[in-house]
């Protein structure tokens, strides 16, 4: 029974719980439905509000777009109106230009008609003149007894003769006046420059002969089976000539520096008497160092004496090598210094660049120091060396043109050439062999005699002047002027000579009659 009562209690509790659960569910459902309805109502109101806002925004955007479109339309219409006005102005200008061109065309047509009429009139007059000229020509030919071609030739001959005579007289007067003025001015400038430079002239010759105390020394120099002389030649690069000359041997080499090294070394060996390959090498090395020191010292002395500084070391060395180089007996180192001073003095007199002239004069023969190593004229070789050492092109041209291998491009180049000629032409500056002198004088006379009408030619004043006697029946007085100019030009083109050569042409008429 207790069990039944407990069961009933539990059933009652369970029924109450079910009722509570069902009641709670129903209440929750009703609350949820209430919240859902309120959420739907709120969502509907939000949707309506958003729709109204979107419609307002759309109406605003449409209005703004209409305003923008209206503004753009107004701007486009205004631009169209401006362009239309511009086109109207262009059309007006074109219309005016077309009217102007039409008027010009009418004027040109009128002028063309006028010119056509004038041309026809001129043609008619030209025909009339031709007829009159033909009539006059026929009458003149009848009166003069000459055809028109013969008369033309005679007239041209007379005009040519008169013109030639007048030109020759004018040329002679102008040349004479220019010659007098140029000679006076040149004589004054050169005299002043030469007076201001007093230099000594010592004719130096390269010593190539070594004196020996006895002929026995030749055998010691040659050595056993020639080992000593071979050692000397290999060490110095020269040729030792041992001939029948008593108590002397000869050193032969195209390089003056090598020759000087060999001379010094051989002199010491002969004085000492001990000659063998080891000592030869020692003395040659000592002589080489001494000569190198002399070369550098000579280059620095040349720079110091001329007042030129900061030269390239290679140029200083080459300048010092000129101390061992001679030309016609004139030492090239002293010649370079003298030319530098003369060029500076001449440049000062003529208002040219003194430094450029002095530097170019000092280095003008620098190529002679290496002509045994490089092919070509020493002027062009020296110019190439100066260019490689960074000297100005003006100096390079002065060096290259001082013997005419290149055209002078500045006043300083002409000054250097003149200074070089003055230095070489001074009395006692150079020696020339008798054979070379005779050849030069003979060539000068033969060149003058090669012209037609020349009877005799004589070279006088040691080849500084040539006097030509012409045949008077073949060359007239005016032809003498032209002949002298032609001979001078041919001498310049074909002969080499120091200084200048005066050409004098003489024409004389001799009449001989006998009184009986």
DACORKA-V530103 format. One record per helix or strand of 2 or more residues. SS is the DSSP state (a for helix, b for strand). FROM is the first residue (numbers start at 1). TO is the last residue. If there is no record, write none. Layout:
# DACORKA-V530103
[[SS	FROM	TO] [SS	FROM	TO]]
This chain:
# DACORKA-V530103
[[a	2	144] [a	148	196] [b	209	211] [a	216	222] [a	224	236] [b	239	241] [b	248	252] [a	256	272] [a	277	306] [a	313	324] [b	326	327] [b	330	331] [a	332	350] [a	354	363] [a	366	369] [a	378	388] [a	393	401] [a	411	425] [a	434	449] [b	454	460] [b	465	470] [a	477	494] [b	502	506]]
